[in-house]
Amino acid sequence: MDIQKVLRDRRIISCDPDIMSGTSVFVGTRVPLQTFFDYLEGEAGLTEFLEIFHICKLRCCKFWR
């Protein structure tokens, strides 16, 4: 399963060459998907990610459904 394809199909992330040179970002933002994974893998975790990038909260919640 390609997680990025699933996220694109659910319109959670987008990859547009005109936005951050095609880096996968949360739709309607310039927050890279990799930043999300970095927070999950690091000590900060999901809570801190959502506090800092609160605009992504809805998109993250859609993913967990």
N, C-alpha and C positions, 0 to 999 in steps of 0.2 A: 504494500500500500504506500502510495506517495502522499505524504502528509500535506505537502504544499499544493498538490492537485486538489485534494479534498477541501482545503481551506479556500482555494480560489473558487471552486465550484459552489461553496456555501457563501461566497462573497464576503469572506472575513479578511482576506488579504488580496492585494493586487500587485501585479508586476507590470509596470509601465515604463518604457525607456525614457519618457519625459519626466518621470518622478524618481529622483535619486538614482538615476542611471539604470533603472530596471531592477533595483533591489526590491525584494519582497517586503511590502509594508502593509500595515493594517489599513483597510479601506478608509479613505477620507482623512488620513494622517500621513505623516512622514516618519512614523515610528517603525523601524525595521523589525521584522519577525525574529531575526537573530537576537535582537535585544531581549525579547520575551524569553527565548530559550536560555540566554545567558543568565537572566534573573532566576529562572527555574533551576538551573544547574548550580548556581552560586548560593552563597549564604543568605542573600537578600530574600529570595523567594517571591511567590506570587503576590502576597500582600503588599510588599514594598513596590513591586512593579506597578500594581494598580493604583497605589497612592501617588506615584510619580507621573505615571502615564494614564491618568484617570479617563482620558478620552477613549482609551482602548477597552474599558471595562465591559461595555456592551458587546463588543466583538469577541472578547474572551469568553463571555458567558454563552454566546451563541455556539462557540466551539464545544463547550462541555455538554450541550444538549444532545 
